[in-house]
Amino acid sequence: MKIKLATACFVIGALLAPVAAHAEDSDSGRSHAVTIVKDSVITTKIKAKLAADHPGSMMHIKVETDKDGVVWLSGTANTQAEIDQAVAIARNTEHVKSVNSDIKIKMDR
């Protein structure tokens, strides 16, 4: 039950994160509001897919999308397989042109 609640909270947070980020973002260089919305939608879709597949381990991956549809992944994952899966999820998301990953494997100390 706690896992379902945590997953639901994470998905809701992931869906609302672009709204908060958009409020802080300086968009004076962008020409159209449609581009801003499209970028946020891409980011939100990827975050939701990551949360649905692996809610615990994927929460440490940050997702950003630029105005050209290029997705930037960063943060940490537990294994190379999780990194590969995150990249595959991003690549298979509609309107993504390319994916750049700077995800590192988390080292336990």
N, C-alpha and C positions, 0 to 999 in steps of 0.2 A: 504494500500500500504506500509506503514511504517513497519507494522508487517511482511509482506512478505520479505521486504528487510532485516530486523533484523534477521529473521529466516534463510534466505539464508546466511547472513554473519556468523551467529553462526554455521551453519552446515559446511561451508567451513573452519572456524576456528577450529572446532572440528576435521575435517578430516586432517588438517595440524598440529595439536598439537603434535601428536606422532613423527612427523619428527623433530620438535624443541626439544622435550624431548629426543629423541634418540641422538641428537647431544651432549647433556649434560651428558647423562647416561654413567656410567662406566661399560662396559660390559666385563671386563677381566675375570669374573667368569663364563661366559656363554661359552658353547662349540661350538655352531653352530649359524650361521647367520640366519638360518631358524627359530630358536626359537625366536629370536629378532623380526623378521618380523611377526610371528604368534601372539606374544604378542601385537604388535602394531595394527594388524588387529582386534583382539578381542576388544581392547580398543576403536578403531575407530568405529567399528560396534555398540557398546553399546552407545557411545556418540551420534552417528547419530540417533539411535532409540529414545533416550531420547529427543533429540532436535526436532525430528519430532512429537512426542506425545505431549509434553508440552514445547514449546520453552522458555517461560518466567520463569517458576518456576524450571525447571530442569537444568537450566544453572548454578546453584550453587552446583551441585553435581559433585564431582571429581571421575574419574574412573582410576584405575591402575590395570594392569594385571601382575602377576609374571610368571616366566618361566614354572611353572607347570600348568598353566591355571586357577589359582585362582584369582578371581576378588575382588578388594577392593574398596568399595564405601565409600565416605566421603563427608562432607559438610552439607548443610541445605536444607530442603524442607518445604513447607507450611503446609502439613498435613501428617498424618500417611499413608493415602491412596497413596499419592505420593511416599512415601518411599517404600511401598509395591509394587507399580508399577515399580519403578526403580529396585528393587531386582528381580522382576519377569522378567523384560526385560533382565537383566544380566544373569539370570539362563537359559533363553531360547535362548541364543546366542550360536551359534555353537562353539565347542571346549572349552567351559567353564566347568571346573571340579567342582568348588564350588564358592560361593559368600559370602563375609564377609562385613557386612554393619555397618558403624559408622555414618550414616546420622542422624542428629538431626532435630527436628521440630523447625523452626525459631520462636523465640518469639519476638513479636513487643513490643517496649518500648515507 
